[in-house]
Every structure is written in structure tokens, then in C-alpha cells.
Amino acid sequence: MAEALERFRHIKPAVARACGSAAEVQAAIAEARERGLEIAVRSGGHCFAGRSSTTGLLIDVEPINRVELDGDVATIGAGARLGPVYDALAAHGRTIAGGCGPTVGIAGLALGGGLGVLGRRYGLTCDQMVGAQVVLADGPVVETDEDNDPDLFWALRGSGGGQFGVVTRLKLKTVEAPPSIECFRLSRPREHAAEQIGEWQLWAPEAPEDLAASLIVHPDQVHLFGAGPLPRTLQAESEVRVELPYRQAKQWLVDNGPAGAPDENDSKSEFFRQPLPTSAVQALLEDARGELDFSPWGGAYNRVETAATAFAHRDERFLLKMTGPPDWLGEAWRVTRGFGSGGVYPNFPDPALNNALTAYHGTNLARLQQVKAAYDPDNVFRFPQSL
């Protein structure tokens, strides 16, 4: 049975069902409904908001983890994690546009968006989805794609997992894995953070689409970290650049990333369509207790029309995730909030967020609510901030 994040391990299910097939998921849903138990779905990875934890009935689809490739389309069990997925596809010289963390679950990643080092070239993981198998609240198993249950298929691509049914299988387009890729980590003392942020906001979202350069500010240092053709002119106190075969590069990024904030800390995220002004950057850096993680957007992320999939954040310049103790986080949020687009990345859910549904779903909210009413009219798959 997959574990929850440490902060949610005190939440114990009354019943836990490890499901190895769609039929077993059907039985688990029926049991929960008959006994009047709340349902949570877990697919082997993690959820920052604890949505995969419950005191009711937990459906764990981690045993459904097979990876198959037919041409350029991968059929992947919803319980698969990224490490084994990448390994299976690498044997055929293929990959998907997705994150680096080997323990991240493919289902949660794809259903809520999915950014990664190939994203600015190929788009979100949800943009690669061409089909899914879903067990609905009233029992049927549906195979959904652009021609079959198209409204459900639209809603699954980027709205966040667990709202319309239990996804047991995904079909994703793959791409040819690059023969090799350059990975980098350039670090400077924190005193340079304001300068780095100001410069990064101007060039990183405009960089070539094969370059994914995140800027990560820690209490003592600021790091430029990522993969792709990084200009040699950028300054750093310490610098590591390595050219590696693609699968090894993904592992290097996992092993050499700047250490993140502790799991017990809270986090918030927001998208921005314009650079933060200097005054906001300076105010953000006054207290050094938290982590700032700037990710460039643009490229293929923004080439998809907002209404084409459920993922609504298609006009953004960069994403900022802030992680730290609650008092620091509240102040950082206050400093930056007025300059953002109001959009929040569904895969960084924030339990304390006001007006959450609009923040996650933007102009796609009304259609998502219609899909929810059609496919889960009894609100069987409910959790805080669900539709």
C-alpha cells in the first residue's frame, strides 16, 4: 500500500482496498457507496493537499502499473510511477514530457497538468493524453478519448485527479528521447538573489524551447537549475554542467537538485504574466526562511488554446511556488498576490486557498462543473476544493 506524505499519515482509512483491475475498483466503489463511506483515491505518488488520504474507504490503484508501447502511444497503468515509466520507454528510445521525480505518480501528474524539462518543447503531460480508462461512480467502466465521452476526456486533461471517476489506465503520446541533454546547476550567494530574479524574469520565459531553467532561492544561496542549452555567459560562484544520455540526465536532475524545503512546511503557487517589480522582489527577499521556486512557462505550454483542455493556464510567463513556515508563507503570498494572474497550478493544491475553483480552473470552471454534474451527480468523488 502506497504511503501518504508524512504530514497526512495520521489520517487512517476505515477500509483500504488495493485494486489490481478496473473490476476491483468497481467493487470498491460499490462497497463505499453501500456503507456510506467517503472515497479517496491513491495511485502511488503523493498529494500536497492530502486528497489521497481519508477516514473512509481508500482505493489504491498502485497495483495497476503496467507500461506498454504500441507505436508511439504508451498505455500506462494509473498506479505507475515516473521512474519505472521512463525506464520502460527508454528501452524503445521513447519518453514522455513529464517531471523528474521517480516516485511521482503518472496519474496525478497527467490529470493535473504535468510540467518538466521537455514541457516547453512538447507541452504538459496532460497535453500528451490521447485516452483513458475510467471507472465511474455508478459502476460503468468507460474508455474515453476525443470521440468517446469527449466531455469527460476534455475534463481529465488538466483539472486535477479524482473528481469525475477513478482513472485506471492512461494512453499518452510519446516522443523520441533526445540522445543526450545538458544538465546544469549554477549557484551564487543569496545576496545576488534580487539581481538574479530580475534578470531571470526577462530571459528564461523567452529562452529557446529546449531550455528549461528554473531559479530556486534558498536561505543561503540562489540556484539556476535545469536542462537544455544554457548560455555560457551566465555568472556563478559554483557551476556544474554535464552532458548525459537522456535517461541518465533525468536521474542526474533528481540527484543534484537543490535540497527542497522540509515536507512539514506549507506551500503556495501562482502564475505570472509579467515580471514582479523590483519593490516586490526586495520585499519577498527580506525574510530568508522560505524557498522560492521560479519555473519558466511559455513555449508549448502556451500554444494550446485555453478552452482546448481543462488546464486553464495558457497565457502565463512563469510559475512561482513558495514553500516555508506558515507565517513566512502568508507574508510572501501577500507581497506577490497582487502581481499574479490569479491562476494556481492544480498539481500544487493549496488547502488554505480562497476562491480555489476559479484559481485552479479559470474560464474553464463552468464547463467542468457541467461535466461533474453529468458524470458524478451524487458527488461521490468529493474532497475540499473539488468541483
Order of alpha helices (4+ residues) and beta strands (2+ residues): beta-alpha-beta-beta-beta-beta-alpha-beta-alpha-alpha-beta-beta-alpha-beta-beta-beta-alpha-beta-beta-beta-alpha-beta-alpha-beta-beta-alpha-alpha-alpha
